[in-house]
Amino acid sequence: MQIIHHGAKDGVTGSCHELVIEPDYSILIDCGLFQGAEQRALDIDFDLSRVKALVVTHCHIDHVGRIPWLFAAGFRGKIYLTQASAALLPIVLEDGIKVHFGSNRLFDAVETLLDKRMVAAPYNQWLQPCDNVNYRIRFQPAGHILGSAFVEVDMPDGTRGVFSGDLGPCNTPLLPDPVPPEFADWLVMESTYGQKVHDDISQRRFRLKTIIERSLRDGGVILVPAFSIGRTQELLFDLEQLIHELADDPIHQIPIILDSPMAQKFTDNYRIFKKFWGLEAKQKLQSGRHPLNFEQLVCIDSHSDHQALVNRLTNSGEPCIVITASGMVSGGRIVNYMKALLPDKRTDVLLVGYQAKGTPGRALFKDDAFIRFDEDTVKNNAQIHNLGGYSAHADKDELIGFITKVKGLTKVRVVHGEPKSQHKFKENLLNVNANLVVEAACDI
């Protein structure tokens, strides 16, 4: 058994891991896009002759974005993924193709291949992808976004391995917590926040309320760059809760604008797959409330309406909350808002997710005085807030807690983290269990 890392080896994007099961048979776990400072050519630069299948952990672009290029390189194996991920994947890839080529015309060919290749599977059900090779795989809920999973693999030699994908944090209201596998011999574990403990999720709604109240006093727009899958829906959930709790508060008057057709599509799918929601979210539905569809929510579809809104907010300074993509401010409609509104000191920017090196989001996170968007540089006078409680990734303690509950584990390979994070996570893990063999992928 051998694991070769074709991405997320020394960074947090481009996830792609090849599990060699037999000398002439391997499978890929994810095939994602490189972003920010890690950006590189999209062409598949490794041999596909033995790659027989692709297993998708979830539908973030850094885990699935190179699938069209995988097809272009000749891959014609099956793509195994959860039922919800099967619904989301075409939306993600269509948008990715449009971003890179300025048109989604090429998506028709990709969609045809997806229709033929995707195998949608329920959670907790073993699949045997090949009759001639004795291995099997199983998806288990990862709590990261809708449809996300960690993957168990039973190998021909009788050992069991696990690929974590991206694990979600505990105690989020919209999705259930990830439950560790009962046992495994080896584990490939993400380390995005391997050296950090998040803000308490229970406090995030209070912090959100405080920022909104300041904005209502001072005027100005609250800009929230948010990933279309996961972060957007968590924000909508909390905003609906605040509105419900504060019936006589001015927060009841503030418009909440979702300016992202793609996020709207994903939100629709969250509604469709509500059977995968957590208990708190299901209880809201049963009480007659809908946490992802409420009166103050305004959706912007067309680009002309988007541009008209940007112009209006630039001139009026009226308070509102705008949620739009991309989450790292590296493209999409958020860039137009940033160029127009960052110079206004009344503007608030809420960062609710990881900001990779080399992205405008990272520059905002550091509160740089000037932010560069392609050829334009914009003065930053806005109030910048980092709401760590909205991270869709488990933090250091949650990752270690997940690992320590797995019986029989002897080896851990740390991936999907910057080298400093991988090394610190390795150190912390060994402090908890010195008997483990722990490797940082960036050192291999």
N, C-alpha and C positions, 0 to 999 in steps of 0.2 A: 504494500500500500504506500502511495506517495501523494503528497499534496503540493501542487505547483501554483504559485500566486501570480496571476496575470494582472492584478489590480488590487488596490487597497492593501498593498504590502507595506508601504511606508507613508500612507496618507489615508484620507477618509473618503475618497471618491474612487470611481472606476472599479467597484467590487467585481472580482472575477477570480474564482478559485477552481482549479482543475483537480478532481479526485481521480487518480489512476487506480482503477480497481483490478485490472489485469493488464499485462504488457500492451495489448492491442485494444483495450477498452477503457475509456474514461468518460466522466461526466463533468459538466461545468455547473458550479453553483454561482448563479448570477452572471451578468455580462453588462456592466454599467459604464456610464459616461464619466470621463475625467473632467473635473471642474476647477475653476479658480487657478491658483498657482500650479496645480497638478495637471492642467490641461495639456493634452498631447494629440497626436494624429488619431483619427477615429478608426482607421483600418485595423483589422485583426492582424496582429503581428506574431501570432504563435501558430503552431501546426495543429490543424483540425483533423488530421487523418484518423486519429483514434477516438475523437470526441463523438459520442453517440447520442447524448441527451443533454438538455439544459434544464436545470432545476432553479426556479425563481423563488426567492424568499419573500420579496415584496416589490411594489411597483414604483418606488422612487427612482428618478432618472439615473442616479449614480449606481443603481443596481440593475437597470434594464436598458439604459439608453443606447447601448451598442448592438442591440439585437438586430436592427436592420443591416448593420455592417457584418454581423455574423452570418446572416442570410447571403449577403453579397459575396462573402468568402467561401460559400458553398455548403454551409451547414444545412442539413435537411433532417435532423433528428427531431424527436418529440420534445415539447416544452411542457414540463410538469409544474403546476402551480395550484394555489387554492382557488375555490370557486369565485370568491370576491376579487382576487387578483386577476382572474381571467376576464372579468368584466372591466377592470380598470386598465389593463395593459394596452389595449388598442387606443384608448384615449391618450395615454401618456406618450406612446410612440408617434401618434399622429401629430401631437403638439411638438415633439422633439424634432421631427422631420421638417415641420413648418419653420421652426426657429433656425435650423441649420441651412435650409435651402430657400427660405422665403416663400415657400409654397408647400402645400400638402399633396401635390399631384403625384408624387412618388409613393404615397402611402397605399394606394390601391394594390400595388404588387405586394407590399409588406402585409397588408390585411389578408390577402388571399393565402399567403404562407402561414400566417397566424391561425387562420381558420382550420387549416389542415393539420397544424402541428400541436396546437394547445391541447393538453389533457388536464381538465379541471378536476381537482380531487377534494373531498371533504377533509376536515381535520381528523386526526387520530385514526386514519385508515391506511394500512400498509399497501404499497404499490410495488409490483415487480416489473420494472421497465423492460427486462430482457429475459426471454426464455432460456437462452444459452449461457447466461452469466448469472451466477447465484448471489444476487444481492437484492435488497429492497429498500425503499425509502418511505418516510412518513412525515407529514406536516403536523406541527403543533402550534397553537396560537402564541405569537410573540408580543402582542400588546403594543406594537410600534405604530402601525396604521391599520386601516381596514384591510383585511386579507393577509396581513403579515404573518410570517411563520418562521420558526426554527425548524431545521430538517434533521431527522434521525436517519442514519444509514446503517443497515446491517450488512456487514462485509462477508465475502466468501470464507474468510478464515474464522468466522464466528465472533469477531469483535464488533462492537457498536460505536459509531462515531456520531458527533453532532456538529452541525454548522449553525451558529447562533443567528445568522443574518443580523438585523438590527433589533435589539431587544428594547421594548418600551419600559417606562418607569412604572412603579406601583402606585396604586391609589388614584389613578386618573378616572374621571367620572364616566367617560364615554366608552372605553374599551376595558375588558377584563385584564387583570394582571397576568403576566406570563407565568406559567407554572413549570418549573424545571423538570427535565426528564427523570424518570425514576433511577435509571443508571446509564452509564456510558463508559467506554474505555478511554476515549479521547474526545477532545472538544476544540473546535476552532471558534474563538470568541472575539467579538468586536470590542474595541477599547476607546470609542470616540470620547467618552468622558472618564477615562481610566484613572485620571488623577484629580477628579473634581467631584464634590458633593453638591447636588442641585439645591436651589431654594425649596423650601417646603411647599408642596403643591397646595396645601390647605390655605396658604397665604397669598397665592397668586391672584385670587379674585379680589382680595382686599387691596392689593397693590394696583390692580387694574382700576378699581373704583376710585382710588386716590388720584390717579393720573387723569381720569375722565373728569373728576370734579375740578381739578386745577385748570383743565382745558376749558371747561364751561365758564369758569370765572374770568379767564384771560382771553378767551377767544382762540381761534386757530384750529388747525386740523390735527387729528391724531392719525398718523400713518403707520400701518402695520404690514410690513413685508412678511408674507406667510406662505409656506409651502402649501400648494393647492390641496394636497392629500394629508390629512391628519391635523396639522396645526390650525388650519382654517376652521375645521369643524370643532376643535376644542375651544377656540375663541368664541365661536357662535354659541356654544353650550354655556360658557360662563357669562356672556353678555345677556342671554335670555334669563339666566338665573338672577343676575343683578336687577334687571328690569322687573322681574317678578317680586323680588324681595323689597324693592324700593319704590313702591307704588306712588308715593308723594314726593319723590326726589326729582330734581331737575334732570337726572340721567334719563328719565322717561321721555324727555323731549329731544334727545340727541339722535340724529339719523345714523344708522349703521349701514354702511355701503359695502357691498361685496362686488368689487369691480374686477371680475375674473370669470369669463365664460367657462374656463377649464375647471376652476374651483366649484362652480355651480354644478357641472357635470358630476364631479366627484361627490359633492354633497348629496345630489340625487341618489347616487349609488349607496351612500351611507344610509339613506332612508330605506332603500330597497333591501339592504342586508342588515336590517336592524336586529335580526336574530343573533348577530355577533356582538351586539352592544353589551355594555356592563349593566349591572343591576340598577344603579342609580338612574341611568338614562332610560331603561325600560320602565321604571316606576314613574318617571315623568310622563311618558306616553300614556300609561294606564290612567293617570290622573287627568288626562285631557290636554296636557301641554305638549308642544313640540319644540324641543331644544334646538332644532336646526331650521325652523320655519316659523317666524313670528312677525308681528305687525310692523315693527320698526325696521325690519330688514329690507333694504332696497338693493335690487340686483341690476347691474349695468351690463348690457350685452354688447351693443355695437361699438365700434371704435369711434364713431362720430359722437356718440353719447359720452363716451369716456373723455374725449378731448374737450367737449363742451363743459364737463364737470371740472376738469383740471383748470380750465380758464375761469370758471365761475369761482372756484375756491381761492384761486390766486388773487382775484380782485376783491372778494368779499371778506375773506378771513373767518367765515362763519364756522362754528364748531361742528364737527362731525367725526366719525370714525371710518376710515377707509381701509379695508382689508383687501390686499391684492398681491399678486405674484410678480417677480420671483422671490423666494424666501431669502436668498443671499444678495438680492438687489442687483443681480448680474444680467438682468434682462426683463422683458415683460413690461406691463403697464406701470409698475411701481417706479420705473426710471423716470417717466414723464412727471409723476407727482414729485419725486425727489428734486428734479431739476427746477421745478416751479416753486416749491415750498420750503426747501432746506434753508434758503437765505432768510426766511421769516422766523424771527425769534419766538413767535407764538406757536410754531409747529412743534409737536411732540412726535418722536419716532420710537415705536416699541419693537425691540428685537426679541423675537420669541423662539429662535432656533439657532442651530450651529451656523457660524459664519466662517467659511473656509478661507485660508490664506489666499491673498490675491484678488478677493472679491470686494466690491464696494461695501458690502455688508460688514466685512472685517474692519474696513476703515471707519465705518460708522461706530462699530463696537468700541474701537479705540478713541472715538470722539475726535477724529482728525479735523483740523480746521478747514481743510478743503477735501472734497470727495470727487474722484475722477470717474466719469461715465464715458467710456470709449474716448471720443475726441474732446469731450466737454469736461471742464473742471468747475465745480460749484462750491461757493462759500457755504459752510455749515454753521448756521446760527441756531439750529434746532436744539431742543432738549432731548437727549438720547437716554432711553431706559432699556435696560437688559432684564427681561422677565424670565429668569432661568426656570421657573416652575412650569413653563410651557414646553420644555424640551421633550421631544418624543423618544429620547434615548435614556436608557437606564444610566444612573451615575455609578461612581466607583463602588459605593457600598452595595448597591443593588446588583451590580455585576458579580461582585464577590459572593454575595448572598445566594445568587443563582448557582454559581459554581459549587459552593460548599454543600449544597443539598443533593448533588448528583453522586450517587453511590458508585463505587468501583472505579472512579476516575483516576487515571495515572498520568495523563499528559494533556497539556493545554498549549495551543498555538494562538498567540495574540496577534490580531489583525485589525484593520479598519481603525487606525489611530495614527496620529503624528508620532514620530519616533520617541519624543519625550514622553508622550502619554503611554505608549506601549511599554517603555522601560519602567516607568513609575508603577504602572498597573502590574507588571511582572513582579516588581519588588514587593508591592503590597500583598499580592497573592501568595508569594512564598513566605511572607511573614505570618500568614494565616495557616498555610499548609506547606511545610518545608519538604514534605515527601513527594510533592508533585514535580513532574518535569515540565518546566514552563519555558517556552521559546517565544521570542519576539520575532515576527515575520520580517521586520526591517533588518534583522541581523543575519538572515538566511540567504 
